[in-house]
Amino acid sequence: AQSVSQHNHHVILSEAASLELGCNYSYGGTVNLFWYVQYPGQHLQLLLKYFSGDPLVKGIKGFEAEFIKSKFSFNLRKPSVQWSDTAEYFCAVNAFTGNQFYFGTGTSLTVIP
Amino acid sequence: EAGVAQSPRYKIIEKRQSVAFWCNPISGHATLYWYQQILGQGPKLLIQFQNNGVVDDSQLPKDRFSAERLKGVDSTLKIQPAKLEDSAVYLCASSSPRISEAFFGQGTRLTVV
């Protein structure tokens, strides 16, 4: 069965600190990979996605993620976080067969001004 | 482009009552998903439609949950009878193979008391 693991459940950082959130998936076939963000009181929004090509993808608001196929990982990074980055972050995998989207348990990020 | 519309936004019911949620996906999106997001967890896929056919309902508690998408456009999710553990946010999302990205609605927050 497909699964998505996010290693950090709660992360607290000061502004300007660097961020890295881990994501590993288990699926043997071809996948698309996503990071979604959910700001307080808002709906899930796409942060970035990887389909193919350059394994380092850049998204909105200065976020980037690196796909490492050998490690089945898709970690999210940001060099310098801001207070406005406080949100829940979800890693998701879209399996080609059936077009299902599977989500990790999420990481709650709190950025302290 | 209009987003995924869901109603109601909030619902409070007593256990053993029934409730229904409605979703209107983005126009032209053939795939529609219903997710359950319990507080502190990631979205869990309940059911996936491709047009008006069910692709995956393996995690839908069929003894109490039902969903339909009769005309291949909007969809309803019903719970009858509700249990306390059904308290969650119910998310609707839609996608198309051409885009391969899921777009989410605001969700319906259900509280069962």
Interface residues (C-beta under 8 A of the other chain):
Chain A: V4 Q6 N32 F34 Y36 Q42 H43 L44 Q45 L46 K49 F51 F90 A92 N94 G98 N99 Q100 F101 Y102 F103 G104 T105 G106
Chain B: T31 Y33 Y35 G40 Q41 G42 P43 K44 L45 Q48 Q50 V55 D56 L91 A93 S95 P97 S100 E101 A102 F103 F104 G105 Q106 G107
